[in-house]
């Protein structure tokens, strides 16, 4: 059983690595240099011990123009094999899965603060605001998650997204409030997906075109 799980975890890790945009020397270094700390602080002694995945997506340096300078924080992605109820948050203009309602920070994105030797969940707004360049890394350097309102997942916000949302409503696509689709489609921030979200997308596009 553990062998099967290990194979699955390796497959997931390779898939995650393939979706991370390479950006200079700050990308994944080929080994997770802070995984031991994550294991000690969040996993050791729990039933997650054999069923978690951990990946370091981006290394932020004190001097971002000098990849040899000290690393001050790391964007990390973790996942628990049996967890399928992630929450999402908006970071800049991207909807990002950050944590689980069942297992906070075992599933989702977070930051490892090197100096504080502590991991922080991106689900909390103050985490994003605390770390310089974090929003830029998520939105532009890695483009993590999905463009907010991009219902047809073409990395653009267009009138087709409003149309696709309306079709999805007719098909009953947005019944699960914790789904990835809902995280992207709740454009008016009322914690439910309705035709008003399609209207909000149209209004946003109208303002851009005006």
BADO-405879 format. One line per field, with one value per residue: residue in three letters; x, y, z of N, C-alpha, C, O in turn. Coordinates in pm, whole numbers, padded with zeros to 5 digits. Each point is the difference from the previous one (the first is absolute). Layout:
type = [Ala / ...] .
nX = [X / ...] .
nY = [Y / ...] .
nZ = [Z / ...] .
caX = [X / ...] .
caY = [Y / ...] .
caZ = [Z / ...] .
cX = [X / ...] .
cY = [Y / ...] .
cZ = [Z / ...] .
oX = [X / ...] .
oY = [Y / ...] .
oZ = [Z / ...] .
END
This chain:
type = [Unk / Unk / Unk / Unk / Unk / Unk / Unk / Unk / Unk / Unk / Unk / Unk / Unk / Unk / Unk / Unk / Unk / Unk / Unk / Unk / Unk / Unk / Unk / Unk / Unk / Unk / Unk / Unk / Unk / Unk / Unk / Unk / Unk / Unk / Unk / Unk / Unk / Unk / Unk / Unk / Unk / Unk / Unk / Unk / Unk / Unk / Unk / Unk / Unk / Unk / Unk / Unk / Unk / Unk / Unk / Unk / Unk / Unk / Unk / Unk / Unk / Unk / Unk / Unk / Unk / Unk / Unk / Unk / Unk / Unk / Unk / Unk / Unk / Unk / Unk / Unk / Unk / Unk / Unk / Unk / Unk / Unk / Unk / Unk / Unk / Unk / Unk / Unk / Unk / Unk / Unk / Unk / Unk / Unk / Unk / Unk / Unk / Unk / Unk / Unk / Unk / Unk / Unk / Unk / Unk / Unk / Unk / Unk / Unk / Unk / Unk / Unk / Unk / Unk / Unk / Unk / Unk / Unk / Unk / Unk / Unk / Unk / Unk / Unk / Unk / Unk / Unk / Unk / Unk / Unk / Unk / Unk / Unk / Unk / Unk / Unk / Unk / Unk / Unk / Unk / Unk / Unk / Unk / Unk / Unk / Unk / Unk / Unk / Unk / Unk / Unk / Unk / Unk / Unk / Unk / Unk / Unk / Unk / Unk / Unk / Unk / Unk / Unk / Unk / Unk / Unk / Unk / Unk / Unk / Unk / Unk / Unk / Unk / Unk / Unk / Unk / Unk / Unk / Unk / Unk / Unk / Unk / Unk / Unk / Unk / Unk / Unk / Unk / Unk / Unk / Unk / Unk / Unk / Unk / Unk / Unk / Unk / Unk / Unk / Unk / Unk / Unk / Unk / Unk / Unk / Unk / Unk / Unk / Unk / Unk] .
nX = [00083 / 00127 / 00008 / -00172 / -00010 / 00131 / -00086 / -00145 / 00087 / 00078 / -00152 / -00066 / 00133 / -00012 / -00169 / 00023 / 00119 / -00130 / -00091 / 00175 / -00118 / 00078 / 00091 / 00078 / 00130 / -00153 / 00075 / -00172 / 00026 / -00217 / -00010 / -00108 / 00062 / -00199 / 00073 / 00222 / 00069 / 00014 / 00177 / 00195 / 00018 / 00060 / 00213 / 00196 / 00027 / 00044 / -00218 / 00081 / 00029 / -00183 / -00092 / 00215 / -00109 / 00206 / -00099 / 00207 / -00175 / 00003 / 00172 / -00096 / 00060 / 00163 / 00145 / -00186 / 00104 / -00062 / 00020 / 00150 / -00153 / 00039 / 00013 / -00137 / -00011 / -00138 / 00027 / -00151 / 00089 / -00196 / 00090 / -00213 / 00148 / 00006 / 00176 / -00207 / 00100 / 00072 / 00152 / -00175 / 00182 / -00082 / 00095 / -00034 / 00133 / 00115 / -00112 / 00018 / 00074 / -00161 / -00221 / 00090 / -00192 / 00074 / 00073 / -00083 / -00044 / -00163 / -00176 / 00150 / -00111 / 00219 / -00018 / 00172 / -00087 / 00107 / -00049 / -00188 / 00097 / -00064 / -00139 / 00019 / -00175 / 00010 / -00028 / 00207 / -00195 / -00059 / -00119 / -00215 / -00156 / -00043 / -00116 / 00183 / -00131 / -00059 / -00057 / 00174 / 00070 / -00114 / 00033 / 00180 / 00048 / -00157 / -00051 / 00054 / -00016 / -00176 / 00029 / 00066 / -00131 / 00199 / -00191 / 00045 / 00025 / -00101 / -00059 / -00215 / 00046 / -00130 / -00039 / 00195 / 00137 / -00011 / 00102 / 00224 / 00055 / -00016 / 00170 / 00184 / -00030 / 00032 / 00218 / -00045 / 00063 / -00171 / -00018 / 00168 / -00111 / -00006 / -00186 / 00109 / -00135 / -00042 / 00156 / -00031 / -00136 / 00113 / -00105 / -00185 / 00126 / -00116 / 00207 / -00022 / -00050 / 00047 / -00223 / -00054 / 00004 / -00182 / -00172 / 00019 / -00058 / -00218 / -00086 / 00034 / -00130 / -00197 / 00014 / -00007 / -00203 / -00083] .
nY = [-00120 / -00093 / -00225 / -00124 / -00052 / -00170 / -00205 / -00082 / -00089 / -00211 / -00167 / -00063 / -00141 / -00216 / -00115 / -00077 / -00188 / -00180 / -00032 / -00115 / 00188 / -00082 / -00023 / 00034 / 00157 / 00140 / -00053 / -00120 / -00017 / -00056 / 00188 / -00177 / 00201 / 00049 / -00130 / 00006 / 00185 / -00013 / -00100 / 00111 / 00146 / -00101 / -00056 / 00103 / -00217 / 00079 / 00050 / 00195 / -00076 / -00127 / 00165 / 00013 / 00193 / -00046 / 00202 / -00035 / 00127 / 00056 / 00047 / 00027 / 00122 / -00057 / -00145 / 00124 / 00185 / -00040 / -00089 / 00162 / 00136 / 00139 / -00214 / 00126 / -00022 / -00130 / 00022 / -00002 / -00194 / 00054 / -00198 / 00049 / -00166 / 00004 / 00126 / -00003 / 00052 / -00007 / 00092 / 00137 / 00041 / 00188 / -00102 / 00190 / -00074 / -00039 / -00129 / 00072 / -00180 / 00056 / -00006 / -00122 / -00058 / -00133 / 00064 / 00106 / 00093 / -00113 / 00133 / -00047 / 00193 / -00021 / 00088 / -00029 / 00019 / 00080 / 00211 / 00025 / -00023 / 00135 / -00161 / 00085 / -00005 / -00118 / -00178 / -00012 / 00108 / -00047 / -00188 / -00005 / 00052 / -00195 / -00135 / 00097 / 00138 / 00019 / 00204 / 00125 / -00037 / 00083 / 00218 / 00069 / 00008 / 00030 / 00209 / 00082 / -00223 / 00087 / 00003 / 00165 / -00169 / -00073 / 00105 / 00164 / 00123 / 00199 / -00024 / -00063 / 00219 / -00184 / 00102 / -00045 / 00163 / 00201 / 00026 / 00031 / 00214 / 00151 / 00000 / 00119 / 00217 / 00069 / 00040 / 00210 / 00149 / 00146 / -00212 / -00043 / 00011 / -00226 / 00023 / -00164 / -00174 / -00137 / -00161 / -00166 / -00170 / -00078 / 00011 / -00117 / -00183 / -00108 / -00034 / 00140 / -00212 / 00212 / 00003 / -00016 / -00222 / -00121 / 00006 / -00138 / -00212 / -00058 / -00037 / -00204 / -00170 / -00014 / -00101 / -00227 / -00093 / -00003] .
nZ = [00000 / 00163 / -00030 / 00075 / 00220 / 00066 / -00042 / 00152 / 00188 / -00024 / 00009 / 00207 / 00114 / -00062 / 00095 / 00211 / 00024 / -00041 / 00204 / 00079 / 00025 / -00194 / 00204 / -00209 / 00099 / -00084 / -00204 / -00083 / 00221 / 00012 / 00121 / 00088 / -00080 / -00095 / -00166 / -00018 / -00107 / -00225 / -00097 / -00008 / -00170 / -00193 / -00027 / 00030 / -00056 / -00208 / 00013 / 00080 / 00207 / 00022 / 00121 / 00053 / -00046 / -00073 / 00012 / -00078 / 00066 / 00219 / -00138 / 00200 / -00179 / 00141 / -00094 / -00008 / 00071 / 00213 / -00206 / -00038 / -00093 / 00170 / 00066 / -00130 / -00224 / 00123 / -00222 / 00167 / -00075 / 00093 / 00056 / 00043 / 00032 / 00224 / -00055 / 00084 / 00195 / -00213 / 00136 / -00026 / -00123 / 00090 / -00177 / 00115 / -00166 / 00192 / -00147 / 00213 / -00114 / 00147 / -00011 / 00166 / -00102 / -00167 / -00203 / 00179 / -00198 / 00096 / 00045 / -00160 / -00032 / -00044 / 00206 / -00141 / 00207 / -00181 / -00061 / -00124 / -00202 / -00171 / 00075 / -00209 / 00142 / -00191 / 00133 / 00081 / 00030 / 00213 / -00031 / -00065 / 00153 / 00102 / -00139 / 00082 / -00115 / 00215 / 00077 / 00064 / 00211 / 00176 / 00048 / 00115 / 00218 / 00158 / 00064 / 00203 / 00008 / 00111 / -00222 / 00137 / 00068 / 00075 / -00049 / -00147 / 00189 / -00037 / 00218 / -00027 / 00021 / -00011 / -00197 / -00104 / 00069 / -00097 / -00199 / -00007 / 00043 / -00165 / -00146 / 00056 / -00043 / -00211 / -00041 / 00067 / -00155 / 00008 / -00066 / -00142 / 00195 / 00013 / -00122 / -00109 / -00051 / 00175 / 00031 / -00148 / 00062 / 00177 / -00199 / 00058 / -00048 / -00157 / -00085 / -00174 / -00061 / -00058 / -00024 / 00217 / 00037 / -00051 / 00146 / 00178 / -00049 / 00002 / 00205 / 00085 / -00075 / 00104 / 00202 / -00004 / -00030 / 00211] .
caX = [-00083 / 00087 / 00069 / -00096 / -00014 / 00123 / -00003 / -00099 / 00055 / 00103 / -00071 / -00058 / 00108 / 00049 / -00102 / 00008 / 00122 / -00017 / -00091 / 00063 / 00078 / 00140 / 00034 / 00139 / 00057 / -00084 / -00089 / 00030 / 00144 / 00028 / -00024 / -00076 / 00100 / -00061 / -00105 / 00018 / -00063 / -00145 / -00035 / 00010 / -00098 / -00138 / -00036 / 00055 / -00085 / -00141 / -00034 / 00036 / 00143 / 00030 / -00093 / 00004 / 00092 / 00053 / 00076 / 00042 / -00024 / 00072 / 00089 / 00015 / 00128 / 00009 / 00022 / -00059 / 00087 / 00118 / -00045 / 00093 / -00024 / -00073 / -00142 / -00075 / -00123 / -00019 / -00139 / -00007 / -00129 / -00011 / -00122 / -00027 / -00053 / -00143 / -00071 / -00058 / -00088 / 00082 / -00055 / 00073 / 00003 / 00042 / 00129 / 00006 / -00114 / -00004 / -00065 / 00100 / -00036 / 00098 / -00003 / -00115 / -00075 / 00026 / 00140 / 00064 / 00134 / 00051 / -00041 / -00006 / 00121 / 00040 / 00134 / 00093 / 00084 / 00128 / 00053 / -00086 / -00009 / -00142 / -00081 / -00123 / -00100 / -00039 / -00143 / -00015 / 00040 / 00120 / 00117 / 00031 / 00046 / 00123 / 00119 / 00023 / 00009 / -00076 / -00110 / 00061 / 00043 / -00119 / -00074 / 00077 / 00117 / -00042 / -00140 / -00059 / -00145 / -00070 / -00041 / -00133 / -00104 / 00033 / -00083 / 00037 / 00140 / 00090 / 00093 / -00046 / -00135 / -00074 / -00144 / -00026 / -00002 / -00135 / -00089 / 00030 / -00053 / -00145 / -00027 / 00030 / -00111 / -00110 / 00039 / 00017 / 00143 / 00056 / -00071 / 00097 / 00059 / 00144 / 00066 / 00089 / -00084 / -00063 / 00102 / 00028 / -00120 / -00071 / 00062 / -00051 / 00042 / -00112 / 00016 / -00082 / 00010 / -00131 / 00006 / 00059 / 00144 / 00016 / -00021 / 00117 / 00107 / -00033 / 00023 / 00145 / 00049 / -00049 / 00084 / 00132 / -00011 / -00044] .
caY = [00120 / 00117 / 00011 / 00060 / 00139 / 00069 / 00020 / 00105 / 00127 / 00039 / 00044 / 00131 / 00096 / 00028 / 00081 / 00134 / 00062 / 00034 / 00114 / 00120 / 00073 / 00019 / 00141 / 00024 / -00095 / -00007 / -00112 / -00121 / -00026 / -00141 / -00068 / 00084 / 00019 / 00025 / -00099 / -00059 / 00088 / -00015 / -00130 / 00008 / 00092 / -00022 / -00136 / -00106 / -00048 / 00003 / -00102 / 00049 / -00025 / -00078 / 00034 / 00140 / 00043 / 00134 / 00051 / 00139 / 00055 / 00124 / 00047 / 00145 / 00039 / 00135 / 00080 / -00081 / 00005 / -00081 / -00133 / -00054 / 00066 / -00080 / -00027 / 00044 / -00079 / -00099 / -00036 / -00146 / -00062 / -00129 / -00072 / -00123 / -00089 / -00027 / 00125 / 00046 / 00113 / 00119 / 00134 / 00088 / 00142 / 00083 / 00066 / 00082 / -00033 / -00145 / -00081 / -00100 / -00093 / 00026 / -00089 / -00087 / 00023 / -00112 / -00010 / 00126 / 00009 / -00124 / 00009 / 00135 / 00082 / 00075 / 00060 / -00034 / 00113 / -00061 / 00056 / -00039 / -00146 / -00028 / -00004 / 00079 / -00032 / 00114 / 00026 / 00121 / 00118 / 00064 / -00073 / 00051 / 00138 / 00006 / -00037 / 00082 / -00069 / -00125 / 00013 / 00000 / -00136 / -00080 / 00048 / 00023 / -00085 / -00141 / -00007 / -00111 / 00002 / 00040 / 00139 / 00017 / 00023 / -00068 / -00120 / -00096 / -00038 / 00030 / 00101 / 00133 / 00034 / 00045 / -00020 / -00144 / -00048 / 00026 / -00095 / -00134 / -00004 / -00014 / -00137 / -00084 / 00013 / -00081 / -00140 / -00032 / -00022 / 00073 / -00039 / -00024 / 00130 / -00010 / -00047 / 00093 / 00079 / 00108 / 00097 / 00084 / 00061 / 00090 / 00127 / 00111 / -00025 / -00021 / -00139 / -00091 / 00030 / 00027 / 00076 / 00129 / -00008 / 00022 / 00144 / 00069 / -00016 / 00088 / 00138 / 00017 / 00013 / 00127 / 00107 / -00012 / 00043 / 00140] .
caZ = [00000 / 00008 / -00128 / -00093 / 00041 / -00036 / -00144 / -00025 / 00045 / -00096 / -00120 / 00029 / 00010 / -00135 / -00065 / 00057 / -00049 / -00140 / -00013 / 00056 / -00100 / 00039 / 00009 / 00040 / 00093 / 00119 / -00016 / 00076 / -00010 / -00024 / 00127 / 00093 / 00104 / 00131 / 00025 / 00134 / 00097 / -00015 / 00055 / 00146 / 00057 / -00039 / -00043 / 00085 / 00108 / -00038 / -00100 / -00132 / -00016 / -00121 / -00107 / -00035 / -00104 / 00033 / -00114 / 00012 / -00133 / -00028 / 00106 / -00003 / 00058 / 00058 / -00119 / -00108 / -00117 / 00029 / 00045 / 00099 / 00129 / 00099 / -00021 / 00118 / 00008 / -00106 / -00029 / 00002 / -00031 / 00069 / -00035 / 00072 / -00102 / 00011 / 00023 / -00126 / 00026 / 00019 / -00006 / -00088 / 00034 / -00111 / 00017 / -00120 / -00085 / -00020 / 00102 / 00037 / 00107 / 00104 / 00116 / 00014 / 00122 / 00089 / 00039 / -00038 / -00053 / -00057 / -00139 / -00055 / -00012 / 00117 / -00001 / 00108 / 00038 / 00037 / 00124 / 00111 / -00001 / 00021 / -00121 / 00009 / -00100 / -00082 / 00017 / 00080 / -00077 / 00051 / -00050 / -00134 / 00012 / 00080 / -00075 / -00120 / -00128 / -00003 / -00096 / -00133 / -00028 / -00027 / -00117 / -00122 / -00019 / -00005 / -00042 / 00075 / 00005 / -00122 / -00013 / 00060 / -00099 / -00126 / 00008 / -00105 / 00026 / -00111 / 00052 / -00037 / 00044 / -00118 / 00007 / -00004 / 00138 / 00051 / -00068 / 00052 / 00137 / -00009 / -00042 / 00115 / 00095 / -00053 / 00014 / 00141 / 00022 / 00114 / 00121 / 00108 / 00035 / 00024 / -00121 / -00069 / -00090 / 00076 / 00037 / -00116 / -00056 / 00093 / -00039 / 00082 / 00138 / 00093 / 00046 / -00078 / -00142 / -00059 / -00124 / 00032 / -00024 / -00144 / -00019 / 00054 / -00098 / -00113 / 00043 / 00007 / -00136 / -00053 / 00056 / -00062 / -00139 / -00005] .
cX = [00087 / 00074 / -00090 / -00015 / 00123 / 00004 / -00095 / 00056 / 00107 / -00065 / -00058 / 00107 / 00054 / -00098 / 00006 / 00122 / -00016 / -00087 / 00060 / 00088 / 00142 / 00031 / 00139 / 00047 / -00086 / -00098 / 00042 / 00145 / 00037 / -00009 / -00071 / 00085 / -00060 / -00109 / 00012 / -00067 / -00152 / -00046 / -00001 / -00112 / -00145 / -00040 / 00042 / -00096 / -00148 / -00028 / 00026 / 00140 / 00035 / -00079 / 00001 / 00103 / 00040 / 00088 / 00034 / -00001 / 00087 / 00082 / 00018 / 00127 / -00006 / 00025 / -00048 / 00083 / 00126 / -00043 / 00093 / -00018 / -00088 / -00147 / -00075 / -00136 / -00015 / -00150 / -00006 / -00142 / -00002 / -00134 / -00009 / -00082 / -00152 / -00084 / -00053 / -00095 / 00081 / -00080 / 00083 / -00002 / 00047 / 00130 / 00027 / -00123 / -00009 / -00065 / 00090 / -00053 / 00108 / -00004 / -00128 / -00075 / 00024 / 00142 / 00073 / 00147 / 00065 / -00037 / -00001 / 00135 / 00028 / 00140 / 00080 / 00089 / 00130 / 00050 / -00083 / -00011 / -00144 / -00074 / -00130 / -00090 / -00036 / -00149 / -00024 / 00057 / 00131 / 00127 / 00042 / 00058 / 00136 / 00126 / 00009 / 00017 / -00084 / -00113 / 00053 / 00045 / -00120 / -00065 / 00081 / 00115 / -00036 / -00141 / -00069 / -00152 / -00059 / -00033 / -00144 / -00102 / 00023 / -00070 / 00039 / 00148 / 00093 / 00100 / -00032 / -00138 / -00074 / -00149 / -00037 / -00003 / -00137 / -00099 / 00019 / -00053 / -00151 / -00039 / 00024 / -00110 / -00118 / 00028 / 00020 / 00144 / 00051 / -00070 / 00093 / 00071 / 00151 / 00077 / 00091 / -00079 / -00064 / 00100 / 00027 / -00121 / -00071 / 00055 / -00050 / 00021 / -00117 / -00007 / -00100 / 00010 / -00140 / 00019 / 00060 / 00151 / 00031 / -00017 / 00120 / 00118 / -00024 / 00026 / 00148 / 00059 / -00041 / 00085 / 00139 / -00004 / -00034 / 00117] .
cY = [00126 / 00022 / 00068 / 00148 / 00080 / 00031 / 00113 / 00137 / 00051 / 00055 / 00140 / 00107 / 00037 / 00087 / 00144 / 00074 / 00045 / 00123 / 00129 / 00066 / 00023 / 00150 / 00014 / -00106 / -00017 / -00116 / -00116 / -00042 / -00146 / -00083 / 00097 / 00020 / 00023 / -00103 / -00062 / 00086 / -00010 / -00132 / 00005 / 00082 / -00039 / -00147 / -00108 / -00036 / 00004 / -00110 / 00049 / -00047 / -00073 / 00046 / 00149 / 00026 / 00144 / 00046 / 00147 / 00064 / 00121 / 00041 / 00151 / 00039 / 00143 / 00102 / -00084 / 00002 / -00083 / -00136 / -00065 / 00066 / -00090 / -00018 / 00044 / -00067 / -00088 / -00024 / -00152 / -00047 / -00136 / -00063 / -00128 / -00090 / -00014 / 00126 / 00055 / 00119 / 00128 / 00128 / 00083 / 00142 / 00076 / 00069 / 00078 / -00028 / -00150 / -00069 / -00120 / -00089 / 00008 / -00099 / -00079 / 00032 / -00112 / -00001 / 00127 / -00014 / -00132 / -00002 / 00145 / 00069 / 00075 / 00056 / -00056 / 00121 / -00056 / 00051 / -00041 / -00151 / -00043 / 00006 / 00077 / -00031 / 00125 / 00032 / 00130 / 00120 / 00059 / -00073 / 00055 / 00141 / 00011 / -00019 / 00077 / -00091 / -00128 / 00005 / -00004 / -00139 / -00087 / 00037 / 00000 / -00098 / -00148 / -00018 / -00123 / 00015 / 00040 / 00148 / 00013 / 00038 / -00069 / -00136 / -00104 / -00036 / 00022 / 00110 / 00141 / 00021 / 00061 / -00023 / -00148 / -00058 / 00021 / -00099 / -00141 / -00017 / -00023 / -00141 / -00097 / 00004 / -00085 / -00149 / -00042 / -00021 / 00056 / -00032 / -00021 / 00130 / -00003 / -00043 / 00106 / 00091 / 00118 / 00107 / 00098 / 00084 / 00100 / 00141 / 00118 / -00022 / -00016 / -00146 / -00096 / 00044 / 00011 / 00075 / 00139 / 00001 / 00021 / 00149 / 00080 / -00009 / 00093 / 00145 / 00031 / 00021 / 00132 / 00116 / -00001 / 00058 / 00148 / 00097] .
cZ = [00000 / -00132 / -00103 / 00029 / -00041 / -00149 / -00036 / 00036 / -00095 / -00127 / 00020 / 00004 / -00138 / -00077 / 00050 / -00053 / -00144 / -00019 / 00055 / -00105 / 00050 / 00001 / 00060 / 00100 / 00125 / -00004 / 00092 / -00024 / -00028 / 00126 / 00093 / 00126 / 00139 / 00034 / 00139 / 00108 / -00007 / 00064 / 00153 / 00061 / -00026 / -00018 / 00099 / 00112 / -00031 / -00103 / -00142 / -00041 / -00130 / -00121 / -00036 / -00109 / 00030 / -00115 / 00023 / -00139 / -00033 / 00122 / -00014 / 00074 / 00055 / -00111 / -00119 / -00128 / 00017 / 00055 / 00101 / 00137 / 00088 / -00038 / 00125 / 00011 / -00123 / -00018 / -00011 / -00031 / 00068 / -00036 / 00080 / -00092 / 00004 / 00022 / -00132 / 00018 / 00023 / -00002 / -00096 / 00052 / -00122 / 00035 / -00128 / -00084 / -00029 / 00119 / 00029 / 00110 / 00107 / 00116 / 00005 / 00128 / 00101 / 00055 / -00039 / -00032 / -00037 / -00148 / -00044 / -00007 / 00129 / -00018 / 00117 / 00023 / 00056 / 00134 / 00121 / 00015 / 00026 / -00133 / 00023 / -00119 / -00080 / 00012 / 00075 / -00075 / 00049 / -00043 / -00135 / 00009 / 00068 / -00085 / -00133 / -00122 / -00007 / -00102 / -00143 / -00041 / -00040 / -00133 / -00129 / -00023 / -00011 / -00056 / 00060 / 00001 / -00133 / 00002 / 00049 / -00107 / -00133 / -00004 / -00104 / 00002 / -00120 / 00037 / -00050 / 00058 / -00118 / 00021 / -00001 / 00142 / 00062 / -00060 / 00055 / 00142 / -00002 / -00041 / 00116 / 00105 / -00044 / 00020 / 00146 / 00042 / 00132 / 00132 / 00119 / 00035 / 00019 / -00124 / -00060 / -00093 / 00073 / 00042 / -00113 / -00038 / 00092 / -00015 / 00082 / 00149 / 00098 / 00048 / -00063 / -00146 / -00059 / -00131 / 00025 / -00018 / -00148 / -00032 / 00048 / -00096 / -00119 / 00035 / 00008 / -00139 / -00062 / 00049 / -00063 / -00140 / -00012 / -00010] .
oX = [-00024 / 00026 / 00045 / -00002 / -00012 / 00042 / 00029 / -00019 / 00006 / 00045 / 00007 / -00019 / 00027 / 00040 / -00008 / -00007 / 00054 / 00008 / -00059 / 00091 / 00020 / -00030 / 00019 / -00042 / 00038 / -00076 / 00098 / 00045 / 00118 / 00001 / 00022 / 00005 / 00070 / -00078 / -00101 / -00059 / -00067 / -00101 / -00092 / -00054 / -00088 / -00119 / -00076 / -00051 / -00081 / 00092 / -00028 / 00041 / 00101 / 00012 / -00104 / 00092 / -00082 / 00082 / -00085 / 00081 / 00033 / -00048 / 00053 / 00023 / -00079 / -00058 / 00068 / -00016 / 00080 / -00026 / -00034 / 00064 / -00053 / -00065 / 00034 / -00051 / 00058 / -00072 / 00069 / -00097 / 00091 / -00095 / 00097 / -00103 / -00064 / -00118 / 00077 / -00086 / -00002 / -00104 / 00116 / -00087 / 00058 / 00008 / 00026 / -00112 / -00057 / 00027 / 00028 / -00057 / 00118 / 00106 / -00094 / 00060 / -00025 / 00023 / 00070 / 00079 / 00106 / 00069 / -00071 / 00106 / -00092 / 00063 / -00049 / 00076 / 00001 / 00044 / 00054 / -00050 / -00028 / 00036 / -00061 / 00046 / -00019 / -00046 / -00108 / 00115 / 00081 / 00107 / 00118 / 00097 / 00074 / 00105 / -00082 / 00070 / -00007 / -00018 / -00061 / -00015 / 00006 / -00041 / -00053 / 00023 / 00059 / -00032 / -00052 / -00053 / 00058 / -00026 / -00089 / 00021 / -00084 / 00062 / -00005 / 00048 / 00084 / 00068 / 00088 / -00078 / 00031 / -00041 / -00106 / -00067 / -00050 / -00088 / -00098 / -00048 / -00052 / -00096 / -00077 / -00030 / -00063 / -00091 / 00030 / 00028 / 00102 / -00019 / -00042 / 00081 / 00064 / 00120 / -00015 / 00031 / -00006 / -00033 / 00026 / 00015 / -00083 / 00071 / 00067 / -00050 / 00008 / -00100 / -00030 / 00027 / -00078 / 00112 / 00049 / 00059 / 00098 / 00074 / 00040 / 00075 / 00093 / 00051 / 00044 / 00084 / 00077 / 00028 / 00059 / 00094 / 00025 / -00020] .
oY = [00094 / 00114 / 00085 / 00083 / 00113 / 00108 / 00083 / 00097 / 00120 / 00100 / 00085 / 00110 / 00117 / 00089 / 00094 / 00118 / 00103 / 00065 / 00107 / -00064 / 00048 / 00071 / -00010 / -00116 / -00074 / -00021 / 00011 / -00009 / -00032 / -00123 / 00121 / -00086 / -00013 / 00021 / -00027 / -00053 / 00002 / -00005 / -00050 / -00035 / 00032 / -00031 / -00093 / 00086 / -00035 / -00067 / -00072 / 00017 / 00032 / -00059 / 00053 / -00080 / 00079 / -00076 / 00076 / -00034 / 00023 / -00005 / 00047 / -00041 / 00082 / 00108 / -00092 / -00088 / -00015 / -00012 / -00103 / -00038 / -00100 / 00094 / -00041 / -00017 / 00025 / -00020 / -00060 / 00072 / -00080 / 00067 / -00075 / 00042 / -00008 / -00010 / 00023 / 00023 / 00055 / 00008 / -00031 / 00038 / -00058 / 00076 / -00058 / 00024 / -00042 / 00033 / -00081 / 00049 / -00023 / -00037 / 00026 / 00040 / 00018 / -00030 / 00001 / -00050 / 00001 / -00064 / 00082 / -00062 / 00040 / -00019 / -00009 / 00040 / -00060 / -00080 / -00028 / -00050 / -00080 / 00078 / -00009 / -00010 / 00107 / 00098 / 00058 / -00003 / 00047 / 00059 / 00024 / 00032 / 00096 / 00056 / -00016 / -00101 / -00061 / -00094 / -00061 / -00039 / -00073 / -00087 / -00033 / -00042 / -00073 / -00106 / -00086 / 00111 / -00024 / 00058 / -00073 / 00095 / 00007 / -00104 / -00119 / -00072 / -00085 / 00055 / 00086 / -00094 / 00111 / -00057 / -00038 / -00101 / -00087 / -00052 / -00071 / -00108 / -00080 / -00057 / -00094 / -00102 / -00067 / -00078 / -00116 / -00079 / -00047 / 00088 / 00012 / 00048 / 00105 / -00028 / 00120 / 00118 / 00111 / 00119 / 00118 / 00114 / 00078 / 00051 / 00104 / 00077 / 00045 / -00042 / -00105 / 00117 / -00095 / 00029 / 00063 / 00105 / 00065 / 00056 / 00097 / 00097 / 00065 / 00076 / 00109 / 00087 / 00060 / 00094 / 00105 / 00067 / 00061 / 00121] .
oZ = [-00076 / -00039 / -00076 / -00090 / -00048 / -00040 / -00086 / -00073 / -00027 / -00055 / -00089 / -00051 / -00026 / -00075 / -00079 / -00033 / -00039 / -00104 / -00016 / -00054 / 00111 / -00095 / 00121 / -00007 / 00090 / 00095 / 00075 / -00114 / -00017 / -00007 / -00004 / 00087 / 00101 / 00093 / 00064 / 00093 / 00103 / 00070 / 00065 / 00105 / 00080 / 00006 / 00025 / 00071 / 00086 / -00047 / -00096 / -00115 / -00063 / -00107 / -00040 / -00022 / 00047 / -00051 / 00047 / -00086 / -00116 / 00113 / -00101 / 00113 / -00044 / 00000 / -00043 / -00085 / -00093 / 00120 / 00059 / 00098 / -00046 / -00046 / 00111 / 00111 / -00105 / 00097 / -00083 / 00022 / -00017 / -00040 / 00011 / -00052 / -00104 / 00036 / -00093 / -00085 / 00110 / -00065 / -00026 / 00079 / -00092 / 00097 / -00105 / 00045 / -00101 / 00116 / -00088 / 00098 / -00026 / 00052 / -00076 / 00100 / 00120 / 00117 / -00102 / 00080 / -00062 / -00081 / 00059 / 00011 / 00072 / -00103 / 00112 / -00088 / 00108 / 00083 / 00107 / 00101 / 00090 / -00089 / 00106 / -00113 / 00059 / -00058 / -00008 / -00044 / -00081 / -00003 / -00023 / -00068 / -00021 / 00032 / -00089 / 00007 / -00107 / -00078 / -00088 / -00116 / -00099 / -00076 / -00106 / -00113 / -00078 / -00053 / -00070 / -00004 / -00105 / 00106 / -00045 / -00075 / -00089 / 00022 / 00027 / -00088 / -00030 / -00087 / -00007 / 00014 / -00042 / 00101 / 00048 / 00024 / 00071 / 00069 / 00025 / 00036 / 00077 / 00052 / 00020 / 00062 / 00083 / 00027 / 00027 / 00090 / 00050 / 00084 / 00115 / -00079 / 00001 / 00008 / 00028 / -00014 / -00053 / 00002 / 00025 / -00045 / -00048 / 00087 / 00005 / 00083 / 00114 / 00059 / 00057 / -00029 / 00004 / -00041 / -00093 / -00024 / -00035 / -00081 / -00064 / -00015 / -00048 / -00083 / -00037 / -00020 / -00074 / -00075 / -00024 / -00043 / -00104 / -00005] .
END
